Every structure is written in C-alpha cells, then in structure tokens.
Amino acid sequence: MKIAVINETSAADKNKDVIAVIKGRGHEIINAGMTQSGAKPELTYIHTGFMAALLLNTKRADMVVGGCGTGQGFLNAVMQYPGVFCGHIITPLDAWLFTQINGGNCISLMLNQGYGWASEQNLKFIFDALFSVESGCGYPEHRKESQKESLQLLAAISSISHKSMADIVRALPDEVVMPVLHYPGFAEILDVETIDDASLEEAIRRRM
C-alpha cells in the first residue's frame, strides 16, 4: 500500500512521530507535507486537504494520513473532494472500527489537542489496529452485507454530489492551488505527465 503522510503547519513537528509508527509495516511511505514547524511555505489544513485529494484522485496514494491540531479542520477540508472517505481517528478502537465498517482511504489525526505523555504510543496502537483487519469487511458479523452495500452507495453518492477533480482543480483559487502544486517535492510525487486521467492531467498542468 502507498501511504501519504501529510502534516499541516500546526502539527508539522508531529510528522516524525507519524512516520515512525508507520515505518516497518511493509508499506511505501510518501512524506508529502510539512516536516518541521516554522518551515516555509506553510501549508494550512486547507492546503493539505487539497493535497490529499490530489494524491488519492491521481492514484499516487492508496491512503492518506493527515490531521491537524484537533483533526477536525483537515477532516472537513478533505471531505470537500470526490473519492475521499475520511475518518476522525482518536483511539485504536476508532481505527479498528473505521477500517472494517467504513473502509475509507484517509484518516485525520488529532495531533495537538491532548497530545502529551505517551501520545506516540497511542499513535502506534492506532496503526496497529488500523492495519489489523480487512478494509470494508463489515462489523459485527450480522451487519457485514448491509455495510458493504452502504460503502458502494456512499461511493456513488460521492461521484454524484461532487464536481470532477479536474473541474475542481480548474476552479479553485490560486491561494489554495499554488502553494500545493509548488510545494517543494510535490510536483515530483504527482509526476503529472503520467497521470492516467487525461482531463485531470491537463487541468493540473495548466495550473502549474
């Protein structure tokens, strides 16, 4: 699995903690966001939400691990985009249930509020739980089929209720698009010329 870790400015100093607990699990890690507090340019949760959506919609990442101070800002920002199914994960039980029931492709972590002694251990337990069960398999047993049907319906709703990602890229204001597309190293991750979706490839290229 290709996992993109995307930290925004208020939680940039937690990037090392998130990377540390994902390493060694057999996944490819893409460290796409901020890696230290005070670095320039700054990415807010508005920018990291857009960045996450780009990586998921271009299939550069299978899952995005994001968040912010409370986890709420990134959650709200990233859910504005098509094909993104994000959970607000605070405890290992949240992660365990989210994987099975919601089968999402994005999580939002609370990285400042309540982040103190042994929080890095809580992060480890969250990822232990997140990767311990089959994604979208359903829970409990008697709800499995219904929940699988709900996942399919949710994907259909997302497709119907959003503009295409290409249209979104064309329409978003410069203050959202430019800091992301020109963030150091991000163009290389996107590798625009090899994006399968021709319309999205053209839209991104025109904004760059």
C-alpha positions, 0 to 999 in steps of 0.5 A: 500500500502507498501511504501519504503522510501529510502534516499541516503547519500546526502539527508539522513537528508531529510528522516524525512521530507519524512516520515512525509508527508507520515505518516497518509495516511493509508499506511505501511511505510518501512524506508529502507535507510539512516536516518541521514547524516554522518551515516555509511555505506553510501549508494550512489544513486547507492546503493539505486537504487539497493535497490529499485529494490530489494524491488519492484522485491521481492514484499516487496514494492508496491512503492518506494520513493527515490531521491537524491540531484537533483533526477536525479542520483537515477532516472537513477540508478533505471531505470537500473532494470526490473519492475521499472517505475520511475518518476522525481517528482518536483511539485504536478502537476508532481505527479498528472500527473505521477500517472494517465498517467504513473502509475509507482511504484517509484518516485525520489525526488529532495531533495537538489537542491532548497530545502529551505523555505517551501520545506516540504510543497511542499513535502506534496502537492506532496503526496497529489496529488500523492495519489489523483487519480487512478494509470494508469487511463489515462489523459485527458479523450480522451487519457485514452485507448491509455495510458493504452495500452502504460503502458502494452507495456512499461511493456513488453518492460521492461521484454524484454530489461532487464536481470532477477533480479536474473541474475542481482543480480548474476552479479553485483559487490560486491561494489554495492551488499554488502553494500545493502544486509548488510545494517543494517535492510535490510536483515530483510525487504527482509526476503529472505527465503520467497521470492516467486521467487525461482531463485531470492531467491537463487541468493540473498542468495548466495550473502549474 
